Amino acid sequence: MKLFPKKAPHISSDTSNKTVMGDAVVTLAALYFMSVCYYGQRAVQLGLLSVAVCWGADAFCVWLRGRKVSLRNFSPAVTGMIIPLMMPANIPFHVVVVADLFAILLVKQPFGGLGNNLFNPAAGGLAFAIACWPAQMFSYPVPNTSLDLWGEVSSSVSSSAAYTLSIGGVPMEDYTTVLLGRQAGPMGTTCVLVILACLLYLIFRGTVRYQQSLLLLLTVAALSFFFPRGAAEGVASAFYEVLATPVLFCAAFMFTDPVTSPCRGIAKGVYGVLGGIIMVLFTRFGGYEQTMVFAILLMNALSPALDELAEGYITKKRRMRYGRKVAIDLSGEDDFGTDEGVPAAEGAQNA
């Protein structure tokens, strides 16, 4: 029989890079549809431009390394779709292009490309854009306004709920307005009900593990409930911190990146809780209105250590169980065939 060696991994599964990234593209497309409803066709232009830049930069790097460019690789498309959704709809085009290039050329490809990057590319690109253009990144147009398709957009801007919370105030939007997304903010992170539906879809499909997202949201909600940073207290503080800011979007699409997240289930749980704590600390003491992407990058750096600690813990527990099993087997073997401490053969001779 002739054997044909194949590259790892060798575990059979229904999921693949194509299915995982395909699910992400489908859910992100739903958020672009909502962005068009709020801000017009400019949202689509930003998304198409971003996807084209990310895909072109990724293909160029793959070509430089002497490898074949695969059209089935949807990862640059996912990165290109996420970046504009975390930006205002009136963001200048050059900011999106620079964020895309930074994400692909400096965050993803230097580590080896798909499956080898240590940091989430979209989070890296957004962090760079926030550091370079904070005024443009945090100037949000009023929802339900049609923006110009080309050139600089001059429209009335509004402060977001995240900014109101950062200065110790209470957002003016009521709960219904927040849930329906009729509030100022990054164009793809305000429609809470659609994001929740997308998250449930990804969990049902197995694209996202619920431990990370659920524990992250619960941790942020609990800390906001007991330690509010503004005049809103208790349930109101937890509601606004989780649903009126990009926390929910990050929990669904960025914090759960399978490449930069831990592999072990116990590590995923710790990753979610620790990520929620760090995210709250960044919102309290960070220098920007929105600091979720910086918390995500820090957690990406800690992901290998969490996996190593989880593997050591699981190995220790496995050895303990094996040791107890061996002890029980040996104890049963000693008891079998003996009569009050006298070996069975010797007992038979005495009889």
FENFENLIN-V947388 format. One record per residue. N is the residue number from 1. RES is the residue in one small letter. PHI is phi in degrees with one decimal (NA if undefined). OMEGA is omega in radians with two decimals (NA if undefined). Layout:
n->N res->RES phi->PHI omega->OMEGA
n->N res->RES phi->PHI omega->OMEGA
This chain:
n->1 res->m phi->NA omega->-3.12
n->2 res->k phi->-93.1 omega->-3.11
n->3 res->l phi->-104.1 omega->3.12
n->4 res->f phi->-116.5 omega->-3.12
n->5 res->p phi->-68.7 omega->3.09
n->6 res->k phi->-125.4 omega->3.12
n->7 res->k phi->-74.7 omega->3.08
n->8 res->a phi->-68.1 omega->0.04
n->9 res->p phi->-82.3 omega->-3.10
n->10 res->h phi->-110.7 omega->-3.14
n->11 res->i phi->-90.0 omega->3.12
n->12 res->s phi->-74.9 omega->-3.13
n->13 res->s phi->-156.0 omega->3.11
n->14 res->d phi->-78.4 omega->-3.11
n->15 res->t phi->-93.3 omega->3.11
n->16 res->s phi->-149.8 omega->3.10
n->17 res->n phi->-59.4 omega->-3.12
n->18 res->k phi->-64.7 omega->-3.12
n->19 res->t phi->-70.6 omega->-3.14
n->20 res->v phi->-63.2 omega->3.14
n->21 res->m phi->-68.6 omega->3.10
n->22 res->g phi->-64.0 omega->3.08
n->23 res->d phi->-62.6 omega->3.11
n->24 res->a phi->-64.3 omega->3.13
n->25 res->v phi->-63.4 omega->-3.13
n->26 res->v phi->-63.2 omega->-3.12
n->27 res->t phi->-70.1 omega->3.10
n->28 res->l phi->-67.2 omega->3.08
n->29 res->a phi->-62.8 omega->3.08
n->30 res->a phi->-64.1 omega->3.11
n->31 res->l phi->-70.5 omega->3.05
n->32 res->y phi->-67.2 omega->3.08
n->33 res->f phi->-61.5 omega->3.10
n->34 res->m phi->-67.8 omega->3.11
n->35 res->s phi->-64.8 omega->3.07
n->36 res->v phi->-64.0 omega->3.11
n->37 res->c phi->-63.1 omega->-3.09
n->38 res->y phi->-88.4 omega->-2.96
n->39 res->y phi->-128.4 omega->3.10
n->40 res->g phi->90.0 omega->-3.01
n->41 res->q phi->-70.4 omega->3.14
n->42 res->r phi->-62.4 omega->3.12
n->43 res->a phi->-61.0 omega->3.11
n->44 res->v phi->-67.9 omega->3.12
n->45 res->q phi->-61.1 omega->3.11
n->46 res->l phi->-62.1 omega->-3.14
n->47 res->g phi->-65.8 omega->3.14
n->48 res->l phi->-64.9 omega->3.10
n->49 res->l phi->-62.0 omega->-3.10
n->50 res->s phi->-64.9 omega->3.13
n->51 res->v phi->-63.8 omega->-3.14
n->52 res->a phi->-63.5 omega->-3.14
n->53 res->v phi->-65.7 omega->-3.13
n->54 res->c phi->-64.1 omega->-3.13
n->55 res->w phi->-66.5 omega->3.12
n->56 res->g phi->-64.7 omega->3.13
n->57 res->a phi->-65.6 omega->3.14
n->58 res->d phi->-66.4 omega->3.13
n->59 res->a phi->-64.6 omega->3.13
n->60 res->f phi->-62.9 omega->3.14
n->61 res->c phi->-67.2 omega->3.10
n->62 res->v phi->-63.2 omega->3.11
n->63 res->w phi->-64.4 omega->3.12
n->64 res->l phi->-63.4 omega->3.13
n->65 res->r phi->-82.5 omega->3.07
n->66 res->g phi->77.7 omega->3.14
n->67 res->r phi->-109.0 omega->-3.13
n->68 res->k phi->-81.7 omega->3.11
n->69 res->v phi->-77.3 omega->-3.12
n->70 res->s phi->-103.9 omega->3.09
n->71 res->l phi->-77.2 omega->3.12
n->72 res->r phi->-85.1 omega->3.12
n->73 res->n phi->-83.4 omega->-3.10
n->74 res->f phi->-92.3 omega->-3.07
n->75 res->s phi->-61.2 omega->3.08
n->76 res->p phi->-64.7 omega->3.09
n->77 res->a phi->-66.4 omega->3.12
n->78 res->v phi->-64.3 omega->3.09
n->79 res->t phi->-60.3 omega->-3.14
n->80 res->g phi->-66.5 omega->3.11
n->81 res->m phi->-81.1 omega->-3.09
n->82 res->i phi->-71.4 omega->-3.01
n->83 res->i phi->-57.9 omega->3.12
n->84 res->p phi->-65.5 omega->-3.14
n->85 res->l phi->-65.5 omega->3.09
n->86 res->m phi->-92.8 omega->-3.14
n->87 res->m phi->-118.2 omega->3.02
n->88 res->p phi->-66.4 omega->3.14
n->89 res->a phi->-69.1 omega->3.13
n->90 res->n phi->-97.9 omega->-3.11
n->91 res->i phi->-66.8 omega->3.07
n->92 res->p phi->-63.2 omega->-3.07
n->93 res->f phi->-63.6 omega->-3.08
n->94 res->h phi->-67.9 omega->3.08
n->95 res->v phi->-65.9 omega->3.12
n->96 res->v phi->-64.2 omega->-3.11
n->97 res->v phi->-63.6 omega->-3.13
n->98 res->v phi->-64.7 omega->3.10
n->99 res->a phi->-61.9 omega->3.11
n->100 res->d phi->-62.9 omega->-3.12
n->101 res->l phi->-64.3 omega->3.11
n->102 res->f phi->-64.5 omega->-3.11
n->103 res->a phi->-62.5 omega->-3.06
n->104 res->i phi->-85.7 omega->-2.99
n->105 res->l phi->-79.1 omega->-3.06
n->106 res->l phi->-118.3 omega->-3.10
n->107 res->v phi->-103.5 omega->-3.04
n->108 res->k phi->-97.4 omega->-2.96
n->109 res->q phi->-68.4 omega->3.12
n->110 res->p phi->-59.3 omega->3.14
n->111 res->f phi->-91.1 omega->3.12
n->112 res->g phi->119.4 omega->3.09
n->113 res->g phi->85.7 omega->-3.02
n->114 res->l phi->-56.5 omega->3.08
n->115 res->g phi->85.3 omega->-3.10
n->116 res->n phi->-119.3 omega->-3.09
n->117 res->n phi->-70.7 omega->-3.13
n->118 res->l phi->-79.9 omega->-3.08
n->119 res->f phi->-113.7 omega->3.08
n->120 res->n phi->-67.4 omega->-3.07
n->121 res->p phi->-60.5 omega->-3.13
n->122 res->a phi->-63.4 omega->3.12
n->123 res->a phi->-63.9 omega->3.11
n->124 res->g phi->-64.6 omega->3.12
n->125 res->g phi->-64.2 omega->3.12
n->126 res->l phi->-68.1 omega->3.10
n->127 res->a phi->-62.1 omega->3.11
n->128 res->f phi->-66.3 omega->3.12
n->129 res->a phi->-65.9 omega->3.12
n->130 res->i phi->-64.3 omega->-3.13
n->131 res->a phi->-68.3 omega->-3.07
n->132 res->c phi->-90.8 omega->-3.07
n->133 res->w phi->-131.1 omega->-3.10
n->134 res->p phi->-63.5 omega->-3.12
n->135 res->a phi->-64.8 omega->3.14
n->136 res->q phi->-71.4 omega->-3.09
n->137 res->m phi->-72.2 omega->-3.07
n->138 res->f phi->-117.9 omega->3.06
n->139 res->s phi->-109.4 omega->-2.99
n->140 res->y phi->-101.0 omega->3.06
n->141 res->p phi->-73.3 omega->3.10
n->142 res->v phi->-70.0 omega->3.13
n->143 res->p phi->-60.0 omega->3.13
n->144 res->n phi->64.2 omega->3.02
n->145 res->t phi->-119.7 omega->-3.13
n->146 res->s phi->-85.0 omega->-3.08
n->147 res->l phi->-97.2 omega->3.08
n->148 res->d phi->-64.7 omega->-3.08
n->149 res->l phi->-76.6 omega->-3.04
n->150 res->w phi->-126.0 omega->3.05
n->151 res->g phi->78.0 omega->3.12
n->152 res->e phi->-71.9 omega->-3.10
n->153 res->v phi->-97.8 omega->3.08
n->154 res->s phi->-111.1 omega->-3.13
n->155 res->s phi->-144.5 omega->3.12
n->156 res->s phi->-66.6 omega->-3.11
n->157 res->v phi->-110.4 omega->-3.10
n->158 res->s phi->-138.4 omega->3.10
n->159 res->s phi->-77.6 omega->-3.11
n->160 res->s phi->-89.8 omega->3.08
n->161 res->a phi->-64.1 omega->3.12
n->162 res->a phi->-63.1 omega->3.11
n->163 res->y phi->-67.6 omega->3.12
n->164 res->t phi->-60.1 omega->3.11
n->165 res->l phi->-68.7 omega->-3.10
n->166 res->s phi->-68.0 omega->3.12
n->167 res->i phi->-98.1 omega->3.07
n->168 res->g phi->85.9 omega->-3.13
n->169 res->g phi->-98.1 omega->3.10
n->170 res->v phi->-114.3 omega->3.12
n->171 res->p phi->-56.6 omega->-3.12
n->172 res->m phi->-77.4 omega->-3.10
n->173 res->e phi->-71.8 omega->3.07
n->174 res->d phi->-82.2 omega->-3.06
n->175 res->y phi->-62.2 omega->-3.12
n->176 res->t phi->-64.0 omega->3.12
n->177 res->t phi->-61.3 omega->3.13
n->178 res->v phi->-66.1 omega->-3.10
n->179 res->l phi->-64.7 omega->-3.13
n->180 res->l phi->-85.7 omega->3.07
n->181 res->g phi->82.9 omega->-3.13
n->182 res->r phi->-89.3 omega->3.14
n->183 res->q phi->-141.1 omega->-3.14
n->184 res->a phi->-75.0 omega->3.13
n->185 res->g phi->164.7 omega->3.03
n->186 res->p phi->-53.6 omega->-2.88
n->187 res->m phi->-64.5 omega->-3.12
n->188 res->g phi->-109.5 omega->-3.02
n->189 res->t phi->-113.7 omega->-3.02
n->190 res->t phi->-96.4 omega->-3.10
n->191 res->c phi->-82.3 omega->-2.99
n->192 res->v phi->-64.9 omega->-3.07
n->193 res->l phi->-62.8 omega->3.13
n->194 res->v phi->-68.5 omega->3.12
n->195 res->i phi->-64.2 omega->3.09
n->196 res->l phi->-61.8 omega->3.10
n->197 res->a phi->-63.6 omega->3.10
n->198 res->c phi->-63.9 omega->3.13
n->199 res->l phi->-64.2 omega->3.10
n->200 res->l phi->-63.0 omega->3.10
n->201 res->y phi->-63.0 omega->-3.14
n->202 res->l phi->-65.7 omega->3.10
n->203 res->i phi->-66.7 omega->3.13
n->204 res->f phi->-62.5 omega->3.14
n->205 res->r phi->-77.8 omega->-3.11
n->206 res->g phi->83.0 omega->3.11
n->207 res->t phi->-71.0 omega->-3.12
n->208 res->v phi->-121.5 omega->3.03
n->209 res->r phi->-85.7 omega->-3.02
n->210 res->y phi->-66.5 omega->-3.07
n->211 res->q phi->-57.6 omega->-3.07
n->212 res->q phi->-66.1 omega->-3.08
n->213 res->s phi->-64.3 omega->-3.06
n->214 res->l phi->-64.9 omega->-3.12
n->215 res->l phi->-68.0 omega->3.07
n->216 res->l phi->-62.4 omega->-3.11
n->217 res->l phi->-66.0 omega->3.13
n->218 res->l phi->-66.3 omega->3.13
n->219 res->t phi->-66.1 omega->3.11
n->220 res->v phi->-62.2 omega->-3.14
n->221 res->a phi->-64.8 omega->-3.12
n->222 res->a phi->-65.4 omega->3.14
n->223 res->l phi->-66.4 omega->3.10
n->224 res->s phi->-69.4 omega->3.12
n->225 res->f phi->-67.7 omega->-3.07
n->226 res->f phi->-87.6 omega->-3.12
n->227 res->f phi->-130.7 omega->-3.13
n->228 res->p phi->-67.1 omega->-3.14
n->229 res->r phi->-101.6 omega->-3.14
n->230 res->g phi->-137.5 omega->3.13
n->231 res->a phi->-69.9 omega->3.07
n->232 res->a phi->-70.9 omega->-3.07
n->233 res->e phi->-126.3 omega->3.04
n->234 res->g phi->62.7 omega->-3.09
n->235 res->v phi->-62.4 omega->3.14
n->236 res->a phi->-61.8 omega->3.12
n->237 res->s phi->-62.8 omega->3.14
n->238 res->a phi->-63.8 omega->-3.13
n->239 res->f phi->-62.5 omega->-3.08
n->240 res->y phi->-68.6 omega->-3.11
n->241 res->e phi->-66.7 omega->-3.07
n->242 res->v phi->-88.6 omega->-2.97
n->243 res->l phi->-104.0 omega->-3.11
n->244 res->a phi->-95.0 omega->3.09
n->245 res->t phi->-121.7 omega->3.14
n->246 res->p phi->-71.6 omega->-3.13
n->247 res->v phi->-58.8 omega->-3.11
n->248 res->l phi->-63.6 omega->3.11
n->249 res->f phi->-61.9 omega->3.13
n->250 res->c phi->-63.1 omega->3.13
n->251 res->a phi->-65.8 omega->-3.09
n->252 res->a phi->-87.1 omega->-2.93
n->253 res->f phi->-120.3 omega->-3.05
n->254 res->m phi->-116.0 omega->-3.11
n->255 res->f phi->-69.5 omega->-3.08
n->256 res->t phi->-99.1 omega->3.11
n->257 res->d phi->-54.4 omega->-3.06
n->258 res->p phi->-64.9 omega->-3.11
n->259 res->v phi->-77.3 omega->-3.06
n->260 res->t phi->-98.5 omega->3.14
n->261 res->s phi->-102.9 omega->3.07
n->262 res->p phi->-64.7 omega->-3.13
n->263 res->c phi->-96.5 omega->-3.09
n->264 res->r phi->-74.0 omega->-3.13
n->265 res->g phi->-61.6 omega->3.14
n->266 res->i phi->-66.1 omega->3.09
n->267 res->a phi->-69.1 omega->3.09
n->268 res->k phi->-63.5 omega->3.10
n->269 res->g phi->-63.4 omega->3.10
n->270 res->v phi->-62.6 omega->3.12
n->271 res->y phi->-59.9 omega->3.13
n->272 res->g phi->-67.3 omega->-3.13
n->273 res->v phi->-65.9 omega->-3.13
n->274 res->l phi->-64.2 omega->3.09
n->275 res->g phi->-63.3 omega->3.08
n->276 res->g phi->-63.9 omega->3.12
n->277 res->i phi->-63.2 omega->-3.12
n->278 res->i phi->-65.2 omega->3.13
n->279 res->m phi->-63.8 omega->3.10
n->280 res->v phi->-66.1 omega->3.12
n->281 res->l phi->-63.1 omega->3.11
n->282 res->f phi->-66.5 omega->3.12
n->283 res->t phi->-68.9 omega->-3.14
n->284 res->r phi->-79.8 omega->-2.99
n->285 res->f phi->-118.4 omega->3.13
n->286 res->g phi->-73.9 omega->-3.09
n->287 res->g phi->-91.3 omega->-3.11
n->288 res->y phi->-123.3 omega->3.14
n->289 res->e phi->-63.2 omega->3.13
n->290 res->q phi->-124.0 omega->-3.06
n->291 res->t phi->-125.6 omega->-3.09
n->292 res->m phi->-61.4 omega->-3.10
n->293 res->v phi->-66.9 omega->3.10
n->294 res->f phi->-69.0 omega->3.08
n->295 res->a phi->-64.7 omega->3.12
n->296 res->i phi->-64.2 omega->3.12
n->297 res->l phi->-63.3 omega->3.10
n->298 res->l phi->-65.5 omega->3.11
n->299 res->m phi->-67.1 omega->3.06
n->300 res->n phi->-58.9 omega->3.13
n->301 res->a phi->-67.2 omega->-3.13
n->302 res->l phi->-87.0 omega->-3.05
n->303 res->s phi->-58.7 omega->3.12
n->304 res->p phi->-60.8 omega->3.13
n->305 res->a phi->-66.1 omega->3.11
n->306 res->l phi->-64.6 omega->3.10
n->307 res->d phi->-64.8 omega->3.13
n->308 res->e phi->-66.1 omega->3.10
n->309 res->l phi->-65.1 omega->3.12
n->310 res->a phi->-65.1 omega->3.12
n->311 res->e phi->-64.5 omega->3.09
n->312 res->g phi->-63.2 omega->3.12
n->313 res->y phi->-64.9 omega->-3.13
n->314 res->i phi->-65.7 omega->3.11
n->315 res->t phi->-63.3 omega->3.11
n->316 res->k phi->-63.6 omega->3.12
n->317 res->k phi->-64.7 omega->3.14
n->318 res->r phi->-65.3 omega->3.12
n->319 res->r phi->-66.3 omega->3.10
n->320 res->m phi->-64.7 omega->3.11
n->321 res->r phi->-64.7 omega->3.12
n->322 res->y phi->-66.3 omega->3.11
n->323 res->g phi->-63.9 omega->3.10
n->324 res->r phi->-65.1 omega->3.13
n->325 res->k phi->-64.0 omega->3.12
n->326 res->v phi->-64.3 omega->3.13
n->327 res->a phi->-63.2 omega->3.13
n->328 res->i phi->-66.2 omega->3.13
n->329 res->d phi->-64.0 omega->3.13
n->330 res->l phi->-65.7 omega->3.11
n->331 res->s phi->-64.6 omega->3.11
n->332 res->g phi->-67.4 omega->3.13
n->333 res->e phi->-68.8 omega->3.12
n->334 res->d phi->-69.1 omega->-3.11
n->335 res->d phi->-73.8 omega->-3.10
n->336 res->f phi->-72.7 omega->3.08
n->337 res->g phi->83.0 omega->3.12
n->338 res->t phi->-119.4 omega->3.11
n->339 res->d phi->-131.0 omega->-3.14
n->340 res->e phi->55.0 omega->3.05
n->341 res->g phi->85.2 omega->3.12
n->342 res->v phi->-98.0 omega->-3.14
n->343 res->p phi->-54.9 omega->-3.03
n->344 res->a phi->-64.5 omega->-3.12
n->345 res->a phi->-64.5 omega->-3.13
n->346 res->e phi->-67.6 omega->3.11
n->347 res->g phi->-63.5 omega->3.14
n->348 res->a phi->-65.6 omega->3.12
n->349 res->q phi->-64.7 omega->3.12
n->350 res->n phi->-63.1 omega->3.13
n->351 res->a phi->-68.1 omega->NA
